[in-house]
Amino acid sequence: MWINQEFPSLYPLAIPHHGGKDLANATQRSILEQLEDDVLAWDERLEEEDDEEDEDGEGGPDAAG
């Protein structure tokens, strides 16, 4: 069970023990959708942090352009 500590609003991710057999397609889709939600949440967080750095004048090499 994976519980995202940074984004507690996201559902915990459970990958069931499947006894060496393939996971059902619906289960695979569900797991991938949950992982995509994690990626999107991190992407938004990192964009916000970049924007804050740019406003503070502490941006990296891309801040000038």
VMD Tcl script that builds the backbone (N, CA, C; Angstrom):
set m [mol new atoms 195]
animate dup $m
set s [atomselect $m all]
$s set {name element resname resid chain x y z} {
  {N N MET 1 A 0.854 -1.185 0.000}
  {CA C MET 1 A 0.000 0.000 0.000}
  {C C MET 1 A 0.888 1.232 0.000}
  {N N TRP 2 A 0.690 2.122 -0.964}
  {CA C TRP 2 A 1.442 3.372 -1.050}
  {C C TRP 2 A 0.513 4.511 -0.684}
  {N N ILE 3 A 0.884 5.262 0.352}
  {CA C ILE 3 A 0.135 6.448 0.756}
  {C C ILE 3 A 1.056 7.640 0.531}
  {N N ASN 4 A 0.628 8.547 -0.325}
  {CA C ASN 4 A 1.431 9.712 -0.665}
  {C C ASN 4 A 1.371 10.711 0.484}
  {N N GLN 5 A 2.494 10.890 1.166}
  {CA C GLN 5 A 2.556 11.797 2.312}
  {C C GLN 5 A 2.490 13.263 1.887}
  {N N GLU 6 A 2.970 13.573 0.694}
  {CA C GLU 6 A 2.971 14.953 0.204}
  {C C GLU 6 A 1.587 15.407 -0.234}
  {N N PHE 7 A 0.781 14.470 -0.720}
  {CA C PHE 7 A -0.544 14.799 -1.241}
  {C C PHE 7 A -1.572 13.852 -0.605}
  {N N PRO 8 A -1.936 14.095 0.634}
  {CA C PRO 8 A -2.846 13.177 1.318}
  {C C PRO 8 A -4.247 13.125 0.701}
  {N N SER 9 A -4.570 14.079 -0.159}
  {CA C SER 9 A -5.890 14.059 -0.791}
  {C C SER 9 A -5.984 12.987 -1.877}
  {N N LEU 10 A -4.822 12.489 -2.343}
  {CA C LEU 10 A -4.829 11.436 -3.358}
  {C C LEU 10 A -5.134 10.095 -2.693}
  {N N TYR 11 A -5.792 9.237 -3.439}
  {CA C TYR 11 A -6.126 7.915 -2.915}
  {C C TYR 11 A -4.861 7.095 -2.678}
  {N N PRO 12 A -4.846 6.282 -1.616}
  {CA C PRO 12 A -3.722 5.350 -1.441}
  {C C PRO 12 A -3.677 4.379 -2.622}
  {N N LEU 13 A -2.483 3.988 -2.983}
  {CA C LEU 13 A -2.302 3.073 -4.107}
  {C C LEU 13 A -2.063 1.671 -3.575}
  {N N ALA 14 A -2.943 0.774 -3.945}
  {CA C ALA 14 A -2.801 -0.625 -3.544}
  {C C ALA 14 A -2.560 -1.465 -4.792}
  {N N ILE 15 A -1.485 -2.231 -4.768}
  {CA C ILE 15 A -1.235 -3.179 -5.845}
  {C C ILE 15 A -1.392 -4.562 -5.226}
  {N N PRO 16 A -2.502 -5.212 -5.535}
  {CA C PRO 16 A -2.808 -6.478 -4.868}
  {C C PRO 16 A -1.827 -7.580 -5.254}
  {N N HIS 17 A -1.632 -8.483 -4.311}
  {CA C HIS 17 A -0.810 -9.661 -4.589}
  {C C HIS 17 A -1.568 -10.496 -5.606}
  {N N HIS 18 A -0.902 -10.813 -6.682}
  {CA C HIS 18 A -1.611 -11.498 -7.749}
  {C C HIS 18 A -1.067 -12.892 -8.010}
  {N N GLY 19 A -0.274 -13.437 -7.097}
  {CA C GLY 19 A 0.154 -14.818 -7.179}
  {C C GLY 19 A 0.897 -15.183 -8.456}
  {N N GLY 20 A 1.645 -14.231 -9.013}
  {CA C GLY 20 A 2.411 -14.520 -10.206}
  {C C GLY 20 A 1.597 -14.468 -11.486}
  {N N LYS 21 A 0.328 -14.186 -11.385}
  {CA C LYS 21 A -0.524 -14.085 -12.570}
  {C C LYS 21 A -0.642 -12.624 -12.987}
  {N N ASP 22 A -1.053 -12.420 -14.214}
  {CA C ASP 22 A -1.252 -11.060 -14.700}
  {C C ASP 22 A -2.425 -10.412 -13.982}
  {N N LEU 23 A -2.312 -9.094 -13.805}
  {CA C LEU 23 A -3.420 -8.336 -13.237}
  {C C LEU 23 A -4.477 -8.128 -14.315}
  {N N ALA 24 A -5.709 -8.061 -13.879}
  {CA C ALA 24 A -6.811 -7.783 -14.803}
  {C C ALA 24 A -6.591 -6.410 -15.436}
  {N N ASN 25 A -7.049 -6.242 -16.655}
  {CA C ASN 25 A -6.879 -4.971 -17.360}
  {C C ASN 25 A -7.450 -3.800 -16.575}
  {N N ALA 26 A -8.602 -3.996 -15.964}
  {CA C ALA 26 A -9.216 -2.917 -15.188}
  {C C ALA 26 A -8.333 -2.535 -13.998}
  {N N THR 27 A -7.713 -3.522 -13.360}
  {CA C THR 27 A -6.815 -3.257 -12.234}
  {C C THR 27 A -5.579 -2.516 -12.715}
  {N N GLN 28 A -5.026 -2.931 -13.840}
  {CA C GLN 28 A -3.863 -2.244 -14.414}
  {C C GLN 28 A -4.195 -0.784 -14.701}
  {N N ARG 29 A -5.344 -0.548 -15.308}
  {CA C ARG 29 A -5.767 0.826 -15.635}
  {C C ARG 29 A -5.914 1.664 -14.374}
  {N N SER 30 A -6.516 1.073 -13.356}
  {CA C SER 30 A -6.735 1.802 -12.108}
  {C C SER 30 A -5.409 2.207 -11.467}
  {N N ILE 31 A -4.459 1.283 -11.443}
  {CA C ILE 31 A -3.149 1.572 -10.868}
  {C C ILE 31 A -2.458 2.680 -11.658}
  {N N LEU 32 A -2.488 2.580 -12.981}
  {CA C LEU 32 A -1.846 3.596 -13.815}
  {C C LEU 32 A -2.510 4.960 -13.656}
  {N N GLU 33 A -3.825 4.990 -13.522}
  {CA C GLU 33 A -4.525 6.261 -13.318}
  {C C GLU 33 A -4.113 6.897 -11.999}
  {N N GLN 34 A -3.973 6.079 -10.954}
  {CA C GLN 34 A -3.561 6.615 -9.663}
  {C C GLN 34 A -2.127 7.143 -9.730}
  {N N LEU 35 A -1.259 6.429 -10.411}
  {CA C LEU 35 A 0.115 6.912 -10.561}
  {C C LEU 35 A 0.162 8.202 -11.378}
  {N N GLU 36 A -0.691 8.290 -12.384}
  {CA C GLU 36 A -0.755 9.516 -13.178}
  {C C GLU 36 A -1.225 10.690 -12.318}
  {N N ASP 37 A -2.167 10.456 -11.409}
  {CA C ASP 37 A -2.603 11.513 -10.500}
  {C C ASP 37 A -1.439 12.009 -9.647}
  {N N ASP 38 A -0.589 11.074 -9.179}
  {CA C ASP 38 A 0.593 11.466 -8.410}
  {C C ASP 38 A 1.525 12.329 -9.258}
  {N N VAL 39 A 1.764 11.914 -10.482}
  {CA C VAL 39 A 2.659 12.670 -11.368}
  {C C VAL 39 A 2.097 14.067 -11.620}
  {N N LEU 40 A 0.808 14.165 -11.882}
  {CA C LEU 40 A 0.193 15.471 -12.136}
  {C C LEU 40 A 0.278 16.372 -10.909}
  {N N ALA 41 A 0.067 15.808 -9.725}
  {CA C ALA 41 A 0.160 16.602 -8.500}
  {C C ALA 41 A 1.576 17.128 -8.309}
  {N N TRP 42 A 2.586 16.283 -8.554}
  {CA C TRP 42 A 3.975 16.734 -8.447}
  {C C TRP 42 A 4.291 17.785 -9.499}
  {N N ASP 43 A 3.792 17.596 -10.698}
  {CA C ASP 43 A 4.040 18.569 -11.762}
  {C C ASP 43 A 3.493 19.939 -11.372}
  {N N GLU 44 A 2.280 19.959 -10.844}
  {CA C GLU 44 A 1.676 21.225 -10.417}
  {C C GLU 44 A 2.479 21.855 -9.281}
  {N N ARG 45 A 2.899 21.035 -8.323}
  {CA C ARG 45 A 3.675 21.546 -7.189}
  {C C ARG 45 A 4.988 22.167 -7.672}
  {N N LEU 46 A 5.683 21.459 -8.568}
  {CA C LEU 46 A 6.961 21.964 -9.055}
  {C C LEU 46 A 6.793 23.237 -9.884}
  {N N GLU 47 A 5.723 23.321 -10.665}
  {CA C GLU 47 A 5.458 24.547 -11.421}
  {C C GLU 47 A 5.204 25.716 -10.477}
  {N N GLU 48 A 4.455 25.480 -9.399}
  {CA C GLU 48 A 4.190 26.532 -8.420}
  {C C GLU 48 A 5.488 27.004 -7.775}
  {N N GLU 49 A 6.354 26.048 -7.433}
  {CA C GLU 49 A 7.629 26.416 -6.817}
  {C C GLU 49 A 8.502 27.203 -7.793}
  {N N ASP 50 A 8.502 26.806 -9.057}
  {CA C ASP 50 A 9.265 27.553 -10.060}
  {C C ASP 50 A 8.729 28.971 -10.199}
  {N N ASP 51 A 7.404 29.113 -10.216}
  {CA C ASP 51 A 6.795 30.438 -10.323}
  {C C ASP 51 A 7.176 31.307 -9.126}
  {N N GLU 52 A 7.174 30.722 -7.932}
  {CA C GLU 52 A 7.541 31.471 -6.736}
  {C C GLU 52 A 9.003 31.911 -6.806}
  {N N GLU 53 A 9.876 31.031 -7.286}
  {CA C GLU 53 A 11.288 31.397 -7.414}
  {C C GLU 53 A 11.464 32.526 -8.424}
  {N N ASP 54 A 10.722 32.465 -9.521}
  {CA C ASP 54 A 10.811 33.523 -10.531}
  {C C ASP 54 A 10.351 34.859 -9.951}
  {N N GLU 55 A 9.300 34.852 -9.146}
  {CA C GLU 55 A 8.797 36.078 -8.538}
  {C C GLU 55 A 9.789 36.648 -7.535}
  {N N ASP 56 A 10.530 35.770 -6.867}
  {CA C ASP 56 A 11.513 36.197 -5.872}
  {C C ASP 56 A 12.842 36.559 -6.509}
  {N N GLY 57 A 12.959 36.385 -7.821}
  {CA C GLY 57 A 14.212 36.679 -8.489}
  {C C GLY 57 A 15.285 35.635 -8.282}
  {N N GLU 58 A 14.887 34.441 -7.878}
  {CA C GLU 58 A 15.847 33.388 -7.585}
  {C C GLU 58 A 15.797 32.280 -8.628}
  {N N GLY 59 A 15.251 32.585 -9.799}
  {CA C GLY 59 A 15.129 31.556 -10.829}
  {C C GLY 59 A 16.472 31.136 -11.375}
  {N N GLY 60 A 16.477 30.011 -12.024}
  {CA C GLY 60 A 17.685 29.473 -12.628}
  {C C GLY 60 A 17.948 30.112 -13.972}
  {N N PRO 61 A 18.681 29.415 -14.845}
  {CA C PRO 61 A 19.060 29.973 -16.140}
  {C C PRO 61 A 17.859 30.318 -17.008}
  {N N ASP 62 A 16.733 29.666 -16.829}
  {CA C ASP 62 A 15.552 29.950 -17.643}
  {C C ASP 62 A 14.815 31.196 -17.174}
  {N N ALA 63 A 15.125 31.677 -15.997}
  {CA C ALA 63 A 14.394 32.823 -15.439}
  {C C ALA 63 A 14.628 34.103 -16.248}
  {N N ALA 64 A 15.783 34.235 -16.865}
  {CA C ALA 64 A 16.095 35.443 -17.606}
  {C C ALA 64 A 15.343 35.517 -18.938}
  {N N GLY 65 A 14.936 34.375 -19.463}
  {CA C GLY 65 A 14.319 34.375 -20.793}
  {C C GLY 65 A 12.904 34.165 -20.723}
}
mol reanalyze $m
mol bondsrecalc $m
mol representation Tube
mol addrep $m
